[in-house]
Amino acid sequence: MNRKHDNNALQCPSFVDKGSQAAAIPNEGEQRTAYWDVSALLHVQSEADAGEGAGQGQEQEQSLVSGVKKGSAARETALADLQAAAACLRQGKTVAFPTETVYGLGADARSTEAVEAVFAAKGRPSDNPLIVHIAHRDQLHELVTEVNETAEALMAAFWPGPLTLVLPVRPGAVSPRVTAGLDTVAVRMPDHPVALPLIAAAACPVAAPSANRSGRPSPTLAAHVREDLDGRIGGIVDGGPTGVGVESTVVQAGDDGTVTILRPGGITAEQLSAVAARVATDPALHAEGSAGDSTSPAPRSPGMKYTHYAPAGALCVVEGPPAAVAAWTRAALAEAAQRGERTAVLAFAEHAEQYRADAVFSLGSASELQEAARRLYAALRSCDEQGATYIVAEACSREGLGAAVMNRLLKAAGNQLIQVD
């Protein structure tokens, strides 16, 4: 079957299903969600993969599209599907797509109607700003009024990649719903062979929070998106599992060379220190007990307010010497089981075997926190699948990527941190 690649002729289909029969029957009052499997694009390699500098994202995107067109029939089909998803975005629809961090729920950042559909699908508080995703640097200057030397250095070092910059917004460049009324906008260029050509083909800046119901664990698989949002959004682009597993690091770059971390993520403070004159952490990240505080000011970054990433069951995080953590956890799980709770534990591989619970999830080695970042959200979702009502998670080091893992764990637990010694 021949597929036409004329972008102007492509229309967002009412429904395309390639896997789930249940997905073909939306609930009453819900829309039909299109589904495209573009995993063939993940195998495309390009010379731009090794490139550096501000133009890397644009060169990579162009090379990826070119490589796909010259490839197999499967890649041709995947590219056509990607163009169909881009057509949905241009038409003001919502489309979930993979990035190197988690799946995002995208919409045209310039359209208030499209952005409001994102908030409605997620059930997201309206004072929580969104991150705008771009495919090349030319789009940045359409969005912001100023990029200082510090921000330029960060982009040169980490774009495309899991780093979001909060910059002064150009009036009228995006919907006010994107910025939550602030005079800044959060922007990033994702490092993913599906996200970049999709955004480029859509020919618009794409506002995209994580593609999950608000408060739920973020999705690292297309199946997670379907679980939360099927029937509530325009389409889902399946590009396989994400890589980093936790969201991007969000920073603000000062004129004096100081980089302030607003949300820890895939780029660590140590990596930022190699570029910035000084790295600071926003005081709000250290405040406990503020999750869900609807009276506090509008956050400067996503993830600075409200409980996020939470499973349905009660979750606490235990921190201290490994032996003390293990003893407390074993006792707490036993007591919970006696109360009739269904128990689960998130532990590191070095300790997992010593726990007795209805479900035990390993986050990988405590010395390899990249694996913990990749596994965390899937483990939290699995707790729900197992019906866990009482969940204990081991804390990890707060160095490197551990800062992001601990941030997400504490958000998921509503800042319920147990210190033992």
N, C-alpha and C positions, 0 to 999 in steps of 0.2 A: 504494500500500500504506500503510495507516494504521499509525502508530507510537504506542504507548502510552508515557506519560511518568511512570507510577507508579513512583517509586523503590523502593518496597517489593516490587514485583513483578519488578523486574529481576534477572536472574541473570547471572553471568559465564559467557559461552559457552565451550565447549571449544575452538572455533576459528572465526574469521571472517577470511577472506582476501579482499583487494581488489586484489591486484597480482601477487604472486609465486607461481607454481605450485610452485616448489621449496620454498617455505615451508610448503606444505600437507603435506609428508612429513617429519616430524621424525625425527631419528636415534633409533635404538633406545634405550629407556630415558629419552627426553626427553619433556617434556610438549608439548602443542600450544599455540601462541602466538596469541592473538586479535589482530586488527589493525583499527583504526578510523581512517579518514581524516576529520579534523574541520577541514580547512583552510578550510571556509566560515566558521568562527568568526573567522578572522583579519581579516575585512573589516568586522566590527562596530565602529562608532564610538560613543562615549558622551560625555556631558558630563563624566563623571568623569575622562576622559583629562587634562583640564587642572587637576584638583583637586590640592590639597596637604594635608599634615597626616596625623596618625596614623590617621584613619578612611578615608583615600583608598582603601586596598585593598578594604575591605568594600564601600564605595559602588560601586567599579568593578566588582567581581564581580557584585553584584546587578544593576547596569545592563546588564552584558554578557549575563547570562542572560535578562533581560527583553527586550533588543533582539533576541536570537536567536529567542525564541518568537514575536515579532511579524513575523519576517522571512520569507524564502523557504522553499520546501520543502527545499532543500539545507541551509539552516541548521537547520531542524527536525530533519532526519535527523542532522546533525552533533551537535546537542544530545542527541538520544536516544543516539547512540553514546557521547558523553561521560558520560552517566548510566550506561551499561553499564560503562564503564571505572571509574567511581566505585564501582559495585556490586562490582566485582572487588576494589578496595582494601578495602571494608568486609568482604568475605569472607576477608580475610587473604592475598589474592593479590598478586603483584608486577606493577606496571604501569609501563612507560616512557612518559614524557610530555615535551613541550617546555617549556623555560623561555626567558627572554630571553638566557640564557648558553649552556647546552648542554642536551642531553636528560638527564633524570634518571631513575633507576630507583626508583620509589616503593613504599613499603609502610607499613602502619599502624605508626607509631612506638611505639605502646603495646604491640604484640604481639611478644614475643620470637620466636615461631615465624615470623611474617611477616618480621621483620628478618633472621633467620638465613637465610631464603630469598634475600634480597638478597646477603648475603655469599657464599652458595653459588653463586649464578648468576654473580657477578663473579669469584669466586676471590679475594676481598679479604681481607687480613690482619685478624684479629679485633681488633687493638689500634688500628685506624684508625677514629676516630669518624665519625659520620654527621651531616649537616645536616638539621634538621627544617624542613619547609616548612609555612607557615600561610597562610590566606586572609584573616584579619582579626585585629585586635589582641586581641579577646576571647580568642582561643586562646592568646596569649602568656602570660597570667596563669595559665593552667592548667598551664603548663610550667615556669615559673621562680619563684623566691622573691623576686627583687629586680630592679628596673630603675632604675639611678641616673640622675641628670640628664643626664649625658653620653650615655648610651645613648638616653634619650628624645629628645635633640636630634638624634642620628644617625638615629633612626627617622623623625622628623618631616621630615628633609631627604632621606632616601634610600629610604624604603619607600613603596610597593613598588619594588623594584629590586635590583641585584646586590650587596647588602651583607649579610653574615652577622654576627650578634652572638653572641659567646660569653658566656653568662650563667649564674648559679648555678641548677642544676637543682632543681626541686621533687621531693622524694623520691617515687618511685613513679609519676611522671608519664609516663615513657617507659621502654622496655625498657633494662636495663643494657647491652645490646649496642650501643645507639645512642651512649652516652656513653663506651664503652670503659673503663668503671670510673672515670671522672673525676667530679668533683662539679660539673661544668658541662655545659651543652648548647648547641650551635650552632643558631641559629634565623634564618630569613630569610623574607621575603614576596616571592615572585617577581613580576615585572612582565610578565605575559604573559596574553593573552586566552583561552588554553586552560588554563594552569596554575591560575589563580585559581578559575574556576568548577569545575574538576575537584576541587580540594582542598576547596572549600566543599561540593560535593555528596557527597564521601566522608565528610564530617562527622567527620574525625579528623586529627590532625597526621600529616604524611606525611614519613617519613625517606627521603631520596633522594640518594644519591651519583650521579655520572655513570653513564649507562647503557651501560657498556662493560666488556669483560673487564679485570680489574685489570692495570694497567701499560700498557694500550693507549691510543692517542690518544682523547680524549673525543669523543663523537658530536655533530655539529651538524646531522645529518639523520636522519630515521627509518631510512633505508637503512643508516646506520652501525650503528644499534642492531640491526637485523636481522642484519647481518654478524657481530656479536659474540655476540648473545644469543638469536637465534631458536631456539625449542625449549627454552629454559632458563628462560623467564619467562612470566607469565600473559598479558600483553598489551602492545601497542604503540599509543600514540596518536600519529598522524602529524599534526603541526601545521605542516609545512613547515620551512624552514631557520631556525635560531636567529639572533639578532641580534648580540649582543655577541661570542660566539665563544669566550671564555675564562670560566672559572668566576667566582663571586662573590668579592669581597674579604672576608676573614674578619678580624674585629678583636675586641679586648677593650677595653672602655671603663672607665677608672679613675675613682674618685671625685674625683680631683684634676683631671679634665678631660683627662688624657692618653689618647690612643687608640693602642693598639699593634697594628700590622698583623701578623697571624699568617700570612696568605697574600695576596699581591697579586692583584688581579682587576679586575672591571669598574668599580669606584669607585676613583679614583686617590688617592694620598697628597695631591696638591694639592687635590682636592675635599674630602677629609676635613679638611684644614687650615683650610678656610673655616668649619668648624663647631666643631672641637675646639680646646682651649687649646694642645695640643701633640700632634704625631704622631710616634710612634716605630716602629721596626721590630724585630721579634723577632730576637735574635741568631742563632737557628737558621737564619734565611733567608740569613745570610752564610756559614754553614759549608759548605765544599765537601768532597766525598768522603764524605758521610754517607748518600747514597742507598742504600737496601737494608740499612742497618745494623740488624739485628734485635735488637741488644743495647741500643740506646738507649731511653730512657723512652718511654712512650706519648705520642704527639703531642697537643697541645692543639687542633689543627685538622686537618682533612683536608688532604693535600698537603704536610705538614711532614716526612714520612718516606717512605722507599722511592722507587724510580724510578717515575715516572709518565709517561704520554703517549708511550711509546716506540714507534717503528717497529721492525720486525724487523731491519733492517740496522743496522750500526754508524753512529752519528751523532756528529759533533763540531760545536761552535760556534766560529766564528772572529771575534775582536774586535780592532779597531785602526783606523788610518786607512784609508779606503776603498781607496786604491791598493795598500796593503800587503796588505789582506784579499783583494783580487782576485788579486794575484800569487800569494799562498800557496795560494789555492783552486784556481786554474788548474793549478798544479804538482801539488797533491795529487790532483786529479781525474785528471790525465794518468798519474801513477804508479799510481793505483788501477786505471785501465783497463788498463795494461800487465800488472798482476797478474791480470787476468781478472775483476776486480770489475765488477758492474753499478752504475753511478754515478748519483747524483742530487744536485741542489743546490737549496737554498731560498734565494732571493736577492730583493733588493728591485728594483723595476721599473727604477730608475736603472742597475742593474748587470747585470741578468739576461742581456742579449743577448751579453755578453762571455764567457759560460761555455759549455763544450762538455762535455756529459754525456749519459747515456742518457735522463735526464729532468731538465728544468729547471722549477721551480715559482716563479712570482712571488708575493711576499707583498704586492704593491702598493707604493705609494710609501713611502720611508723617513720622509717627513714626515707621513704619514697612517697612524699605527699602528692606528687603529680597523680599517682594512682588513686589516692583518696579523693582528690578533686574530681576525677573522672567518675568515680563510683558513688559519690555522696548522694546525689539527687535520685538516682535509680534505687539506692538502698532505702531512702525515705519513702519513695513510692511503693516499694515492695512491702514496707511495714503496713501500709494501708491494704495492700492485696492480701496480706496474711491476717488482717483484722486485729493488728496489735493495738492494745489500749494503754499499755505502759511500756515506754521505750527509754533505754539508757544508752547514751553515746559516750565513748571515751574521748577526752580532749586530746589535742595534739600540740606540738610545738607551735608557737606563734611566729616563728621565723620563716622567711621566704614565703612560699605558697601557703604555709600553715596559717598565715594571717587571714587569707581569704577563706580557708576551710573553717577556721574557728568563727569567723564572722557569720558564715552561713549557718553553722550549727547553732550558734547562740540566737540568731534570728528565728530559726526554726523552733527553738525551745522557748521562745518568748523571754530570753535572757535568764532562764532557770539554770544557773551554774552552781554546782556543788563543789566546794573546795574541801579536800581531805588531806590529811598528813599522817 
